[in-house]
Amino acid sequence: MQSLFAKQRGIVGFGLGCLLVIAGAYAGGVFNHVSQQLGDLFITPRTPPISAVIVEIDEKSIQAIGQWPWRRTVFAQVVRSLQDARAIGIDVALKDPSRYGATDDQVLTAALRSSRVPVVLVSQLDDKEIQRPLFSPVASTGYANISIDSDGVVRRLSLRVSSEPSFAQAIALRSGYTPTLSDGYIRFYGTNRTFDHVSLVDVISGRVDPELWRGAIVLVGATAIDLQDIRQTPVGVMSGVEIQATLLANLIAGDATHGSRGLDSAGIIALSLLCFMSMLRIPRHAIALVVSIACIGAYWIVAFIAFEQGLRLDVFYPTIAGFVGIVVAGAIHY
């Protein structure tokens, strides 16, 4: 009897050791990419909460206007064409003088100065040093840097401590909104092209009804593959300007999701104990196994509901902890 008790005590000790390993792996982010990818499964399509239009620098526009980079007069035409919008964000680097001469830059400067619609241009944040565009004296600016996780996927809000707001923050502020988010995970509303898109060449040629962007926030950016402004996201490959539109919608609607290390830790402990006690207390092992797996499934359902409410619970580590509970209880039975 004493030998049996010693064996059971050893098995319980082994189980507690496994839990400590799981907790350590969670704290150290050892399988962080797997955990994040499982969390991405909870993303479901939904209608964006703001009216936003993307004026895309696409293949059609490049074929019609000519080789990139374009003259600044093209962007001046864009600004003049979008005067019915609520705000304009131009996601194109304009930090160097035009290769077509000072007159080309002066045309865009005049268009920005005379615009009755606020215009936001992109800057770059490098080691907390801001590199502002050439036209910053006549337009607002915001850094367009995007945070990328270790697995190469864009998931997190790109809000860093700096005197310069992010590009999306600056657009929200110039549109009359006061964004309150400071961190969290981006809530994606669907795959690429979830927002309304219109070709830039059609805008400056007058082939699009201005009602499309009347009162809306307009973002101008590249979608052409050759310009290589694309990123991997949990919902697939997405253009940089579409990610900026998603960030903007998140900031305005307070729509990002947030993690909780405390709740994740509680989930690891709770699910391991539930599965362990179910396997020990229910006499029939087959029924006990079904109940234990049902507990894990219930946790996933809770995690999905929490995600819809803006709370991103980890499912990877609690699930592993639950199976550890099942294995340890099964070993004690054996």
N, C-alpha and C positions, 0 to 999 in steps of 0.2 A: 504493500500500500504506500509506504514511504517512498519507494522507488518510483511508483506511478505519479505521486504528487510532485516529486522532483522533476520528472520528465515534463509534466504539465507546466510547472513553474518555468522550466527552461524554454518551453514553446512560447509562453506568454512573454517572457523576456525577449525572445527573438522577435516577436511581433512588435513589442515596444521599440526595439532597436530599428526595425523596418520603418516604423512611424517617424522616428527621429531622423532617419535617412531621408524620408520623403519631405519632412519639414525643412531639413537642411537644403535639399535640392530646390525646394520652392523659394526659400529665402535667398539662395544663391543664383536663382534663375537658370539652373542647369538645363532644363528642358523648356525654356521659355518660348522658343519658336513653336514647339508642338502645342503648348498651352494656348498661345495666341491663335494658332491656326484652328484649333477646336472652337475657340470663342468666336472666330469669324463665321462659323456655321450658323450663328443666330441672326445674322444680318438678313433682313427681309426688305423687298422693294416697298417704297412708299413715295408719295408725292412730295417734292421739295416744298418747304414751308414759305419760300419767298418767290417773288417774281423776278427771275434773272434770265438774261439772254447772253449767249456766248457768240460773239462775232469772230468767226474762226479764220485764221490764216491757213487755209487748206491748199491742196494741190491745185484746185481750180483757180484760186486767187493768184498763186505763184505763176501758173501758166499764162494768166491774163495780164498781170502787172509786170512780171519779169523776175530776174534772178534776185535772190535774197543776198544781202540785206537791201531793203527798199529805201527809196528816198524818204526823207522826213515829211515831204509834202503829202505822201500817201496817208500818214497818220493824222496830218492836219485835216485832210478831207474826211477821215473817219470821225474826228471830233466834231467837225461842223455838221456832219450828217446825223449825229446822235443827240442833237440838242433837245429832243423830247424825252430823253431818259432821265432817271432820277440821279444817277451817278455813273461815271465811266471809269473803269479800271483797265489800264493797258499793261498787260503782262508780257512786255517786251523790253529787253535791256537797251536803254538809250543813254548810256553813261559816257560814250565817246562822241566827239564831233563827227558830223556826217562826212563821208568820203566824197560827197558831191559839193562840198564847200559850205561856207558860213551862211550864204543866202538860203540854203536848204533848211538849216537849223532855225533861221529867223522866221521862216514861214510857220513852222510848228510852234515856235515861241509865241507868235502873234495869235495863233488859233487857241492855244492854251490860255493866254491872257484874256482873250475876248469871250471865252466860253462861259455861258450862264449856268452850265452844268458842272459840278465839281469833278475834277479829273485826278485820278491817283495813278502814279507811275511806280515802277518797281525799283527798289534799291537792293543791295546785297549786304548781308551781315557776315563779316569774316572776323572771328576772334574778337567779337564785340566792337569791331570797327565798322562803321557804316560807310558804304560806298554809294553815294546818292547819284541819281541821273543828272545829266547836263542841264535838264530843264526844271530842277527842283525849286528855283526861285519863283516859278510861275505855276507850280502844281504841287499837290500833296504827294508824299511818298510813303512806302511801306516795304519792308523786306519780304522777299518771296521765297526764302529758304524753306524747304520742306523736310521734316524729320522722317528718317527711314530706319526701320527696325533692323535687327541683326540678320534677319532672313531676307532683307531687300524689299520689304513690303511697307508701304505708307499706311500707318494706322493712327498716329498721334497728332494732336493739335500742335501746330508749329508756333507756339507762343513762347518767346524767350525773354529773359530780363534784359531790357534795353531801353534807351531813350526813344528809339524808333519803334512804332507799332508794326505789326505784321501787315502784309499787303491786304489781307482780308479784313483785319481790324481797321485799317485806315479807310477802306471803302465803306465799312459799316458806319464808322463815325461820320464820314462825309455825307452819308445817306440819311443821317439824322437818328441813327440807332446808338444805343450805349451797350456794347457787348460786355458781359460780366464773366464769361468763362476765362479761366487761366490755364487749365490743363485738362487732360482726359484723352479719350479715344474719339476719332472722327466717326460720326454716324453717316454712313454712306446710304444714299437713297435709291441706288440702283447701279447698273453697269454704266460704262461710258456712254455719253450722249443722253443722260437723264434730263439735263436742262435743254431748253430750246437753243438750237444752233442755226446760224445763218452765215453764209459765205461773205467774207469781207468785200470781195469785188462786187457782189450784188448790192451791198449797202452803199458803197460810194458811187455806184452806177445808177442808184435810184430805182432799182428793180424790186425793192422790198417795201411793203407798206409800213410807214413809221409807227403805226398803231401797235406793231409787234413789240416795240420797246418803250412805248409811251408809259412813263411812270415806273419803269422797271430799272433794275440795276444791270448795266451792260459790262461784260468783261471781254476784252480783246486779247486773243492769244493764239498760239500755234497749235494746230492739230495735224499738220502735214507730217508724215512719217520722216521725211528727209531732214526736218528741223530737230528731230530727236528730243522733243520735250514731252516724253511719255514716262510713266511710272507704273510699277506693279502695285496694285491695291488688293484688299481682300475680295473685291468683286471683279477682278480682272485688270487688264492693262487700261490705263486712263491717261488722258492728256493732262499736262500740268495745269492748264487753265480750268479744266473741269474740276480738278482737285481744289483749286482756289475758290471756285464757285461753291463747292461743297463745304469748305471751311467757312465761307461767308454765311451760308445758310445755317450752319451749326452755331456760329457766334450770335447771329441775330435772333434765332429761335431758342437759344440755350439748349441745343439738341444733342450735345456730345454725351458719350457714356463715360462713366468713371468706375475705376476698380476700387476694391477695399481689401487690404491685406488682412485686416482683422476678421472680416467675414469669411475670407478664403481659408484662414487658419481654423476658424470655427467649423467650416465645412469639412476640412480634412479630419478633424477630431470626431465630429458628429457622425459622419458617414462610416468611418472605421468602427466606431462603437456600435452603431445600429446594425451593421452587417455581422459584426462579431457576436453580439447578443442574440440576434435572430438565429444564427447558426447553432448557438449553444442552447437556447431555450425551447426551440421548436423541435419536438421529438423526431419527426420524419424529415430526414435529411433533404429529400427532393423538394418538399414544401419549403423548408428553411432556405434552400438555395434560391427558389423562385422569389420568396419574400425579400431576400437580400438584394437580388438583382432589381426587384421592383423599387427598393429604396434608392438604388443608384439612379434608376430611371426617373423617379420622382424628383431627385435633386436636379437632374437635367431640365425637367419641366420648370422647376422653380427658377433655375438659372435663366431659362428663356424668358419667362415672365419678367424677371428682374431686368433683363437686358432691354426689353421693350419699355421699361420705366426709367431707363438710363443708368442702371447699375450693372457692371460687367463682372460677374462672378466667375472665378476660375473653375473649370470642370475637370481638367486633366488630373491634378494632384488629388482632389477628393475622390475621384473615381479609382485611382490607383490605391488609395488608402482603404476604400471600401473592399476591394478585392484582397488586399492584405488581411483585412478582418475576416473575410470568408476563408482564406487559406489557413490562417492561424486557428480558427475555431474548428475547421475540418481536421487539422492535425491533432488537436486535443481529443476530438472524438475518436480518431484512429488509435 
